[in-house]
Amino acid sequence: MNLKERLMADLKEAMRRGDVTRRDTIRMARAVVLNAEIARQHEADDQEVQQLLAQEIKRRLEAIELFRRGGRDDLVRTEEAQLAVLREYL
């Protein structure tokens, strides 16, 4: 099972369990991959998917830092939950 297939299987499982954070994070990750495939005009392999997910992890880390500085603990928790889900795929 490649990484894109795993994302889809995990999305279905998260939907069955009602895990909103996991569902939304995986949907976002799949959208990032799809947009990259459209821009590059070829299907992404596992290495490219991992690179895209690593970029999303970096964005989450930057957002966490900014939200902490702004005193937005609610958004920090949300970003940290998404970060944990994304790290499972690297």
VEXDRENDO-632242 format. One record per atom (N, C-alpha, C): x, y, z; residue in one letter. Coordinates in steps of 0.001 Angstrom, whole numbers, plus 500000, padded with zeros to 6 digits. Layout:
<sites>
XYZA
...
</sites>
This chain:
<sites>
500849498831500000M
500000500000500000M
500897501236500000M
500704502092499004N
501514503307498977N
500918504353499928N
501597505447500055L
501226506466501037L
499874507114500721L
499595507334499457K
498308507933499082K
497162506979499411K
497360505702499177E
496335504711499515E
496134504637501027E
497229504732501758R
497148504708503228R
496379505926503742R
496631507096503146L
495890508292503535L
494387508087503312L
494028507505502183M
492615507287501888M
492002506288502863M
492708505200503141A
492201504198504083A
492046504798505477A
493022505593505894D
492952506230507210D
491835507268507270D
491588507943506165L
490482508902506093L
489146508187506307L
488969507075505625K
487736506310505775K
487565505840507217K
488647505382507821E
488588504908509207E
488257506058510164E
488857507210509945A
488585508373510797A
487120508802510664A
486584508702509473M
485178509050509263M
484269508064509985M
484617506784509931R
483818505775510631R
483813506001512138R
484975506372512681R
485114506568514119R
484624507940514580R
484399508843513659G
483960510187514032G
485086511054514569G
486320510753514184D
487498511516514621D
487653512730513705D
487091513849514119V
487022515050513278V
488410515616512988V
489259515700513990T
490597516269513788T
491388515455512782T
491384514141512968R
492114513264512068R
491530513337510647R
490212513324510563R
489542513392509259R
489919514672508517R
489811515794509200D
490095517078508559D
491564517214508178D
492450516709509017T
493883516784508723T
494234515941507513T
493687514748507441I
493976513869506303I
493367514443505022I
492184515019505121R
491596515669503943R
492491516792503437R
493017517585504364M
493920518678503992M
495166518116503313M
495717517050503868A
496926516453503300A
496655515913501897A
495525515267501711R
495173514749500392R
494986515892499391R
494416516999499839A
494232518158498955A
495577518741498541A
496511518803499481V
497851519308499165V
498504518421498106V
498385517113498266V
498972516174497308V
498303516328495947V
496987516398495928L
496262516540494667L
496630517837493950L
496714518927494686N
497094520213494081N
498503520151493510N
499413519484494206A
500783519350493698A
500806518495492436A
499997517448492423E
499942516603491226E
499403517390490030E
498416518202490259I
497860519018489176I
498905520021488684I
499599520656489606A
500611521647489230A
501782521002488490A
502180519825488929R
503336519138488319R
502942518282487120R
501676518059486951Q
501123517281485854Q
501632515847485812Q
501817515271486998H
502094513839487106H
501727513368488509H
501502512065488617E
501102511495489893E
502295511469490847E
502059511876492083A
503125511933493079A
503449510533493597A
504738510239493713D
505141508974494320D
505278509173495839D
505623508107496546D
505705508181498007D
506696509230498496D
507824509348497806Q
508835510322498221Q
508295511748498088Q
507614512031496995E
507039513362496805E
505941513645497830E
505132512634498132V
504081512798499137V
504711513102500489V
505770512407500838Q
506457512666502101Q
507025514079502141Q
507569514546501038Q
508089515915500984Q
506969516928501190Q
505836516691500575L
504700517593500738L
504205517592502178L
504154516417502790L
503721516329504186L
504741516990505112L
506014516871504780A
507050517532505580A
506884519058505513A
506504519567504345Q
506247521004504219Q
505051521415505071Q
504024520582505109E
502856520880505933E
503212520841507417E
504090519926507798I
504552519866509190I
505295521143509543I
506136521595508633K
506871522837508870K
505907524014509034K
504862524056508210R
503863525122508326R
503164525070509677R
502864523860510127R
502211523716511432R
503126524198512555R
504402523865512484L
505344524303513522L
505450525824513554L
505496526443512378E
505555527901512313E
504274528522512882E
503136527925512550A
501861528443513042A
501777528322514563A
502252527208515094I
502238527011516546I
503041528101517228I
504206528393516683E
505063529433517258E
504353530789517247E
503730531127516129L
503031532410516020L
501827532477516960L
501083531393517046F
499918531380517929F
500329531472519393F
501449530840519741R
501941530944521123R
502294532391521457R
502977533045520519R
503335534450520741R
502096535318520872R
501053534960520165G
499818535731520202G
498897535342521346G
499293534343522133G
498478533932523266G
497226533160522872G
497243532511521731R
496072531764521245R
496263530270521522R
496099529887522781D
496307528500523187D
495328527540522516D
494122528004522212D
493153527154521536D
493648526748520151D
494231527695519421L
494760527396518096L
496046526581518174L
496817526780519222V
498025525979519428V
497637524510519575V
496622524221520382R
496180522835520579R
495688522216519274R
494967522981518492T
494473522482517205T
495630522140516278T
496570523044516166E
497731522822515287E
498569521646515778E
498725521503517085E
499504520394517626E
498825519062517341E
497506519022517397A
496772517796517085A
496962517433515612A
496905518426514738Q
497120518176513314Q
498563517738513057Q
499482518344513757L
500895517998513628L
501137516532513986L
500505516065515042A
500654514680515471A
500151513717514397A
499046514063513764V
498501513208512702V
499457513183511514V
499949514322511099L
500841514390509928L
502151513633510161L
502664513700511374R
503939513033511669R
503835511514511545R
502655510955511654E
502481509510511515E
502836509025510118E
502816509912509153Y
503040509513507763Y
504478509702507282Y
505345510163508152L
506750510340507752L
507616509204508260L
</sites>
